[in-house]
C-alpha cells in the first residue's frame, strides 16, 4: 500500500500536533503543523491504548522535495 519493498506491515496513527522542536540544528518539519492532525507511520505495532491520550514521541521525516512521510519512533504517554 505504501509501495515499500519488500512488502511489509506498516501501521499508522493520526495525531494532533501540539508542539514540536528540531534536533541539533535540524529542521523542524512539524513547526508549521501545530494545531493540525498529521498521519504518522511505524513498522512497530501501535497500541490501541494510545487513543485519547497525550504522548511525547520522537519522529523523523523521510522523503525529499517531492514529498515524504513522518515516521514515529519511541512513544511516551504523558499523564
Phi and psi restraints in degrees (range 20) as a CNS / XPLOR table:
assign (resid 1 and name C) (resid 2 and name N)
       (resid 2 and name CA) (resid 2 and name C) 1.0 -100.4 20.0 2
assign (resid 2 and name N) (resid 2 and name CA)
       (resid 2 and name C) (resid 3 and name N) 1.0 6.5 20.0 2
assign (resid 2 and name C) (resid 3 and name N)
       (resid 3 and name CA) (resid 3 and name C) 1.0 57.3 20.0 2
assign (resid 3 and name N) (resid 3 and name CA)
       (resid 3 and name C) (resid 4 and name N) 1.0 43.8 20.0 2
assign (resid 3 and name C) (resid 4 and name N)
       (resid 4 and name CA) (resid 4 and name C) 1.0 -104.8 20.0 2
assign (resid 4 and name N) (resid 4 and name CA)
       (resid 4 and name C) (resid 5 and name N) 1.0 127.3 20.0 2
assign (resid 4 and name C) (resid 5 and name N)
       (resid 5 and name CA) (resid 5 and name C) 1.0 -106.5 20.0 2
assign (resid 5 and name N) (resid 5 and name CA)
       (resid 5 and name C) (resid 6 and name N) 1.0 140.2 20.0 2
assign (resid 5 and name C) (resid 6 and name N)
       (resid 6 and name CA) (resid 6 and name C) 1.0 -69.9 20.0 2
assign (resid 6 and name N) (resid 6 and name CA)
       (resid 6 and name C) (resid 7 and name N) 1.0 162.3 20.0 2
assign (resid 6 and name C) (resid 7 and name N)
       (resid 7 and name CA) (resid 7 and name C) 1.0 -53.5 20.0 2
assign (resid 7 and name N) (resid 7 and name CA)
       (resid 7 and name C) (resid 8 and name N) 1.0 136.0 20.0 2
assign (resid 7 and name C) (resid 8 and name N)
       (resid 8 and name CA) (resid 8 and name C) 1.0 -152.4 20.0 2
assign (resid 8 and name N) (resid 8 and name CA)
       (resid 8 and name C) (resid 9 and name N) 1.0 162.6 20.0 2
assign (resid 8 and name C) (resid 9 and name N)
       (resid 9 and name CA) (resid 9 and name C) 1.0 -81.5 20.0 2
assign (resid 9 and name N) (resid 9 and name CA)
       (resid 9 and name C) (resid 10 and name N) 1.0 124.6 20.0 2
assign (resid 9 and name C) (resid 10 and name N)
       (resid 10 and name CA) (resid 10 and name C) 1.0 -121.2 20.0 2
assign (resid 10 and name N) (resid 10 and name CA)
       (resid 10 and name C) (resid 11 and name N) 1.0 132.9 20.0 2
assign (resid 10 and name C) (resid 11 and name N)
       (resid 11 and name CA) (resid 11 and name C) 1.0 -103.3 20.0 2
assign (resid 11 and name N) (resid 11 and name CA)
       (resid 11 and name C) (resid 12 and name N) 1.0 153.3 20.0 2
assign (resid 11 and name C) (resid 12 and name N)
       (resid 12 and name CA) (resid 12 and name C) 1.0 -135.2 20.0 2
assign (resid 12 and name N) (resid 12 and name CA)
       (resid 12 and name C) (resid 13 and name N) 1.0 154.5 20.0 2
assign (resid 12 and name C) (resid 13 and name N)
       (resid 13 and name CA) (resid 13 and name C) 1.0 -144.8 20.0 2
assign (resid 13 and name N) (resid 13 and name CA)
       (resid 13 and name C) (resid 14 and name N) 1.0 139.9 20.0 2
assign (resid 13 and name C) (resid 14 and name N)
       (resid 14 and name CA) (resid 14 and name C) 1.0 -106.7 20.0 2
assign (resid 14 and name N) (resid 14 and name CA)
       (resid 14 and name C) (resid 15 and name N) 1.0 125.7 20.0 2
assign (resid 14 and name C) (resid 15 and name N)
       (resid 15 and name CA) (resid 15 and name C) 1.0 -126.8 20.0 2
assign (resid 15 and name N) (resid 15 and name CA)
       (resid 15 and name C) (resid 16 and name N) 1.0 149.0 20.0 2
assign (resid 15 and name C) (resid 16 and name N)
       (resid 16 and name CA) (resid 16 and name C) 1.0 -88.3 20.0 2
assign (resid 16 and name N) (resid 16 and name CA)
       (resid 16 and name C) (resid 17 and name N) 1.0 124.7 20.0 2
assign (resid 16 and name C) (resid 17 and name N)
       (resid 17 and name CA) (resid 17 and name C) 1.0 -82.9 20.0 2
assign (resid 17 and name N) (resid 17 and name CA)
       (resid 17 and name C) (resid 18 and name N) 1.0 116.9 20.0 2
assign (resid 17 and name C) (resid 18 and name N)
       (resid 18 and name CA) (resid 18 and name C) 1.0 -94.1 20.0 2
assign (resid 18 and name N) (resid 18 and name CA)
       (resid 18 and name C) (resid 19 and name N) 1.0 -37.7 20.0 2
assign (resid 18 and name C) (resid 19 and name N)
       (resid 19 and name CA) (resid 19 and name C) 1.0 -157.1 20.0 2
assign (resid 19 and name N) (resid 19 and name CA)
       (resid 19 and name C) (resid 20 and name N) 1.0 162.2 20.0 2
assign (resid 19 and name C) (resid 20 and name N)
       (resid 20 and name CA) (resid 20 and name C) 1.0 -159.2 20.0 2
assign (resid 20 and name N) (resid 20 and name CA)
       (resid 20 and name C) (resid 21 and name N) 1.0 162.6 20.0 2
assign (resid 20 and name C) (resid 21 and name N)
       (resid 21 and name CA) (resid 21 and name C) 1.0 -153.0 20.0 2
assign (resid 21 and name N) (resid 21 and name CA)
       (resid 21 and name C) (resid 22 and name N) 1.0 145.3 20.0 2
assign (resid 21 and name C) (resid 22 and name N)
       (resid 22 and name CA) (resid 22 and name C) 1.0 -75.8 20.0 2
assign (resid 22 and name N) (resid 22 and name CA)
       (resid 22 and name C) (resid 23 and name N) 1.0 168.8 20.0 2
assign (resid 22 and name C) (resid 23 and name N)
       (resid 23 and name CA) (resid 23 and name C) 1.0 -120.5 20.0 2
assign (resid 23 and name N) (resid 23 and name CA)
       (resid 23 and name C) (resid 24 and name N) 1.0 128.6 20.0 2
assign (resid 23 and name C) (resid 24 and name N)
       (resid 24 and name CA) (resid 24 and name C) 1.0 43.7 20.0 2
assign (resid 24 and name N) (resid 24 and name CA)
       (resid 24 and name C) (resid 25 and name N) 1.0 66.0 20.0 2
assign (resid 24 and name C) (resid 25 and name N)
       (resid 25 and name CA) (resid 25 and name C) 1.0 65.6 20.0 2
assign (resid 25 and name N) (resid 25 and name CA)
       (resid 25 and name C) (resid 26 and name N) 1.0 13.5 20.0 2
assign (resid 25 and name C) (resid 26 and name N)
       (resid 26 and name CA) (resid 26 and name C) 1.0 -82.5 20.0 2
assign (resid 26 and name N) (resid 26 and name CA)
       (resid 26 and name C) (resid 27 and name N) 1.0 160.2 20.0 2
assign (resid 26 and name C) (resid 27 and name N)
       (resid 27 and name CA) (resid 27 and name C) 1.0 -74.1 20.0 2
assign (resid 27 and name N) (resid 27 and name CA)
       (resid 27 and name C) (resid 28 and name N) 1.0 137.2 20.0 2
assign (resid 27 and name C) (resid 28 and name N)
       (resid 28 and name CA) (resid 28 and name C) 1.0 -91.8 20.0 2
assign (resid 28 and name N) (resid 28 and name CA)
       (resid 28 and name C) (resid 29 and name N) 1.0 92.8 20.0 2
assign (resid 28 and name C) (resid 29 and name N)
       (resid 29 and name CA) (resid 29 and name C) 1.0 -69.2 20.0 2
assign (resid 29 and name N) (resid 29 and name CA)
       (resid 29 and name C) (resid 30 and name N) 1.0 -13.3 20.0 2
assign (resid 29 and name C) (resid 30 and name N)
       (resid 30 and name CA) (resid 30 and name C) 1.0 -100.6 20.0 2
assign (resid 30 and name N) (resid 30 and name CA)
       (resid 30 and name C) (resid 31 and name N) 1.0 -1.3 20.0 2
assign (resid 30 and name C) (resid 31 and name N)
       (resid 31 and name CA) (resid 31 and name C) 1.0 -55.9 20.0 2
assign (resid 31 and name N) (resid 31 and name CA)
       (resid 31 and name C) (resid 32 and name N) 1.0 -42.9 20.0 2
assign (resid 31 and name C) (resid 32 and name N)
       (resid 32 and name CA) (resid 32 and name C) 1.0 -85.3 20.0 2
assign (resid 32 and name N) (resid 32 and name CA)
       (resid 32 and name C) (resid 33 and name N) 1.0 5.8 20.0 2
assign (resid 32 and name C) (resid 33 and name N)
       (resid 33 and name CA) (resid 33 and name C) 1.0 -105.4 20.0 2
assign (resid 33 and name N) (resid 33 and name CA)
       (resid 33 and name C) (resid 34 and name N) 1.0 3.0 20.0 2
assign (resid 33 and name C) (resid 34 and name N)
       (resid 34 and name CA) (resid 34 and name C) 1.0 -59.2 20.0 2
assign (resid 34 and name N) (resid 34 and name CA)
       (resid 34 and name C) (resid 35 and name N) 1.0 131.8 20.0 2
assign (resid 34 and name C) (resid 35 and name N)
       (resid 35 and name CA) (resid 35 and name C) 1.0 87.3 20.0 2
assign (resid 35 and name N) (resid 35 and name CA)
       (resid 35 and name C) (resid 36 and name N) 1.0 -6.0 20.0 2
assign (resid 35 and name C) (resid 36 and name N)
       (resid 36 and name CA) (resid 36 and name C) 1.0 -103.2 20.0 2
assign (resid 36 and name N) (resid 36 and name CA)
       (resid 36 and name C) (resid 37 and name N) 1.0 160.9 20.0 2
assign (resid 36 and name C) (resid 37 and name N)
       (resid 37 and name CA) (resid 37 and name C) 1.0 -92.4 20.0 2
assign (resid 37 and name N) (resid 37 and name CA)
       (resid 37 and name C) (resid 38 and name N) 1.0 129.2 20.0 2
assign (resid 37 and name C) (resid 38 and name N)
       (resid 38 and name CA) (resid 38 and name C) 1.0 -127.5 20.0 2
assign (resid 38 and name N) (resid 38 and name CA)
       (resid 38 and name C) (resid 39 and name N) 1.0 141.6 20.0 2
assign (resid 38 and name C) (resid 39 and name N)
       (resid 39 and name CA) (resid 39 and name C) 1.0 -92.3 20.0 2
assign (resid 39 and name N) (resid 39 and name CA)
       (resid 39 and name C) (resid 40 and name N) 1.0 129.6 20.0 2
assign (resid 39 and name C) (resid 40 and name N)
       (resid 40 and name CA) (resid 40 and name C) 1.0 -117.3 20.0 2
assign (resid 40 and name N) (resid 40 and name CA)
       (resid 40 and name C) (resid 41 and name N) 1.0 152.6 20.0 2
assign (resid 40 and name C) (resid 41 and name N)
       (resid 41 and name CA) (resid 41 and name C) 1.0 -121.4 20.0 2
assign (resid 41 and name N) (resid 41 and name CA)
       (resid 41 and name C) (resid 42 and name N) 1.0 156.0 20.0 2
assign (resid 41 and name C) (resid 42 and name N)
       (resid 42 and name CA) (resid 42 and name C) 1.0 -151.7 20.0 2
assign (resid 42 and name N) (resid 42 and name CA)
       (resid 42 and name C) (resid 43 and name N) 1.0 148.4 20.0 2
assign (resid 42 and name C) (resid 43 and name N)
       (resid 43 and name CA) (resid 43 and name C) 1.0 -88.4 20.0 2
assign (resid 43 and name N) (resid 43 and name CA)
       (resid 43 and name C) (resid 44 and name N) 1.0 -12.1 20.0 2
assign (resid 43 and name C) (resid 44 and name N)
       (resid 44 and name CA) (resid 44 and name C) 1.0 -97.7 20.0 2
assign (resid 44 and name N) (resid 44 and name CA)
       (resid 44 and name C) (resid 45 and name N) 1.0 148.3 20.0 2
assign (resid 44 and name C) (resid 45 and name N)
       (resid 45 and name CA) (resid 45 and name C) 1.0 -60.8 20.0 2
assign (resid 45 and name N) (resid 45 and name CA)
       (resid 45 and name C) (resid 46 and name N) 1.0 134.1 20.0 2
assign (resid 45 and name C) (resid 46 and name N)
       (resid 46 and name CA) (resid 46 and name C) 1.0 -103.3 20.0 2
assign (resid 46 and name N) (resid 46 and name CA)
       (resid 46 and name C) (resid 47 and name N) 1.0 123.1 20.0 2
assign (resid 46 and name C) (resid 47 and name N)
       (resid 47 and name CA) (resid 47 and name C) 1.0 -63.5 20.0 2
assign (resid 47 and name N) (resid 47 and name CA)
       (resid 47 and name C) (resid 48 and name N) 1.0 138.0 20.0 2
assign (resid 47 and name C) (resid 48 and name N)
       (resid 48 and name CA) (resid 48 and name C) 1.0 -67.6 20.0 2
assign (resid 48 and name N) (resid 48 and name CA)
       (resid 48 and name C) (resid 49 and name N) 1.0 -17.0 20.0 2
assign (resid 48 and name C) (resid 49 and name N)
       (resid 49 and name CA) (resid 49 and name C) 1.0 -69.0 20.0 2
assign (resid 49 and name N) (resid 49 and name CA)
       (resid 49 and name C) (resid 50 and name N) 1.0 -9.7 20.0 2
assign (resid 49 and name C) (resid 50 and name N)
       (resid 50 and name CA) (resid 50 and name C) 1.0 -74.6 20.0 2
assign (resid 50 and name N) (resid 50 and name CA)
       (resid 50 and name C) (resid 51 and name N) 1.0 -19.0 20.0 2
assign (resid 50 and name C) (resid 51 and name N)
       (resid 51 and name CA) (resid 51 and name C) 1.0 -58.5 20.0 2
assign (resid 51 and name N) (resid 51 and name CA)
       (resid 51 and name C) (resid 52 and name N) 1.0 126.4 20.0 2
assign (resid 51 and name C) (resid 52 and name N)
       (resid 52 and name CA) (resid 52 and name C) 1.0 81.9 20.0 2
assign (resid 52 and name N) (resid 52 and name CA)
       (resid 52 and name C) (resid 53 and name N) 1.0 5.3 20.0 2
assign (resid 52 and name C) (resid 53 and name N)
       (resid 53 and name CA) (resid 53 and name C) 1.0 -106.6 20.0 2
assign (resid 53 and name N) (resid 53 and name CA)
       (resid 53 and name C) (resid 54 and name N) 1.0 163.5 20.0 2
assign (resid 53 and name C) (resid 54 and name N)
       (resid 54 and name CA) (resid 54 and name C) 1.0 -98.6 20.0 2
assign (resid 54 and name N) (resid 54 and name CA)
       (resid 54 and name C) (resid 55 and name N) 1.0 137.6 20.0 2
assign (resid 54 and name C) (resid 55 and name N)
       (resid 55 and name CA) (resid 55 and name C) 1.0 -131.5 20.0 2
assign (resid 55 and name N) (resid 55 and name CA)
       (resid 55 and name C) (resid 56 and name N) 1.0 162.0 20.0 2
assign (resid 55 and name C) (resid 56 and name N)
       (resid 56 and name CA) (resid 56 and name C) 1.0 -120.1 20.0 2
assign (resid 56 and name N) (resid 56 and name CA)
       (resid 56 and name C) (resid 57 and name N) 1.0 130.8 20.0 2
assign (resid 56 and name C) (resid 57 and name N)
       (resid 57 and name CA) (resid 57 and name C) 1.0 -141.5 20.0 2
assign (resid 57 and name N) (resid 57 and name CA)
       (resid 57 and name C) (resid 58 and name N) 1.0 154.0 20.0 2
assign (resid 57 and name C) (resid 58 and name N)
       (resid 58 and name CA) (resid 58 and name C) 1.0 -94.8 20.0 2
assign (resid 58 and name N) (resid 58 and name CA)
       (resid 58 and name C) (resid 59 and name N) 1.0 127.4 20.0 2
assign (resid 58 and name C) (resid 59 and name N)
       (resid 59 and name CA) (resid 59 and name C) 1.0 -130.1 20.0 2
assign (resid 59 and name N) (resid 59 and name CA)
       (resid 59 and name C) (resid 60 and name N) 1.0 158.1 20.0 2
assign (resid 59 and name C) (resid 60 and name N)
       (resid 60 and name CA) (resid 60 and name C) 1.0 -135.4 20.0 2
assign (resid 60 and name N) (resid 60 and name CA)
       (resid 60 and name C) (resid 61 and name N) 1.0 156.5 20.0 2
assign (resid 60 and name C) (resid 61 and name N)
       (resid 61 and name CA) (resid 61 and name C) 1.0 -109.3 20.0 2
assign (resid 61 and name N) (resid 61 and name CA)
       (resid 61 and name C) (resid 62 and name N) 1.0 125.0 20.0 2
assign (resid 61 and name C) (resid 62 and name N)
       (resid 62 and name CA) (resid 62 and name C) 1.0 -117.9 20.0 2
assign (resid 62 and name N) (resid 62 and name CA)
       (resid 62 and name C) (resid 63 and name N) 1.0 121.6 20.0 2
assign (resid 62 and name C) (resid 63 and name N)
       (resid 63 and name CA) (resid 63 and name C) 1.0 163.5 20.0 2
assign (resid 63 and name N) (resid 63 and name CA)
       (resid 63 and name C) (resid 64 and name N) 1.0 -160.1 20.0 2
assign (resid 63 and name C) (resid 64 and name N)
       (resid 64 and name CA) (resid 64 and name C) 1.0 -145.8 20.0 2
assign (resid 64 and name N) (resid 64 and name CA)
       (resid 64 and name C) (resid 65 and name N) 1.0 -163.8 20.0 2
assign (resid 64 and name C) (resid 65 and name N)
       (resid 65 and name CA) (resid 65 and name C) 1.0 -64.1 20.0 2
assign (resid 65 and name N) (resid 65 and name CA)
       (resid 65 and name C) (resid 66 and name N) 1.0 -15.4 20.0 2
assign (resid 65 and name C) (resid 66 and name N)
       (resid 66 and name CA) (resid 66 and name C) 1.0 -88.1 20.0 2
assign (resid 66 and name N) (resid 66 and name CA)
       (resid 66 and name C) (resid 67 and name N) 1.0 -10.2 20.0 2
assign (resid 66 and name C) (resid 67 and name N)
       (resid 67 and name CA) (resid 67 and name C) 1.0 136.4 20.0 2
assign (resid 67 and name N) (resid 67 and name CA)
       (resid 67 and name C) (resid 68 and name N) 1.0 175.4 20.0 2
assign (resid 67 and name C) (resid 68 and name N)
       (resid 68 and name CA) (resid 68 and name C) 1.0 -178.8 20.0 2
assign (resid 68 and name N) (resid 68 and name CA)
       (resid 68 and name C) (resid 69 and name N) 1.0 -166.3 20.0 2
assign (resid 68 and name C) (resid 69 and name N)
       (resid 69 and name CA) (resid 69 and name C) 1.0 -137.2 20.0 2
assign (resid 69 and name N) (resid 69 and name CA)
       (resid 69 and name C) (resid 70 and name N) 1.0 151.1 20.0 2
assign (resid 69 and name C) (resid 70 and name N)
       (resid 70 and name CA) (resid 70 and name C) 1.0 -90.6 20.0 2
assign (resid 70 and name N) (resid 70 and name CA)
       (resid 70 and name C) (resid 71 and name N) 1.0 129.6 20.0 2
assign (resid 70 and name C) (resid 71 and name N)
       (resid 71 and name CA) (resid 71 and name C) 1.0 -113.1 20.0 2
assign (resid 71 and name N) (resid 71 and name CA)
       (resid 71 and name C) (resid 72 and name N) 1.0 131.4 20.0 2
assign (resid 71 and name C) (resid 72 and name N)
       (resid 72 and name CA) (resid 72 and name C) 1.0 -98.0 20.0 2
assign (resid 72 and name N) (resid 72 and name CA)
       (resid 72 and name C) (resid 73 and name N) 1.0 136.8 20.0 2
assign (resid 72 and name C) (resid 73 and name N)
       (resid 73 and name CA) (resid 73 and name C) 1.0 -108.8 20.0 2
assign (resid 73 and name N) (resid 73 and name CA)
       (resid 73 and name C) (resid 74 and name N) 1.0 -123.2 20.0 2
assign (resid 73 and name C) (resid 74 and name N)
       (resid 74 and name CA) (resid 74 and name C) 1.0 -63.8 20.0 2
assign (resid 74 and name N) (resid 74 and name CA)
       (resid 74 and name C) (resid 75 and name N) 1.0 140.9 20.0 2
assign (resid 74 and name C) (resid 75 and name N)
       (resid 75 and name CA) (resid 75 and name C) 1.0 -124.6 20.0 2
assign (resid 75 and name N) (resid 75 and name CA)
       (resid 75 and name C) (resid 76 and name N) 1.0 131.3 20.0 2
assign (resid 75 and name C) (resid 76 and name N)
       (resid 76 and name CA) (resid 76 and name C) 1.0 -123.4 20.0 2
assign (resid 76 and name N) (resid 76 and name CA)
       (resid 76 and name C) (resid 77 and name N) 1.0 124.5 20.0 2
assign (resid 76 and name C) (resid 77 and name N)
       (resid 77 and name CA) (resid 77 and name C) 1.0 -76.9 20.0 2
assign (resid 77 and name N) (resid 77 and name CA)
       (resid 77 and name C) (resid 78 and name N) 1.0 130.9 20.0 2
assign (resid 77 and name C) (resid 78 and name N)
       (resid 78 and name CA) (resid 78 and name C) 1.0 -95.9 20.0 2
assign (resid 78 and name N) (resid 78 and name CA)
       (resid 78 and name C) (resid 79 and name N) 1.0 128.4 20.0 2
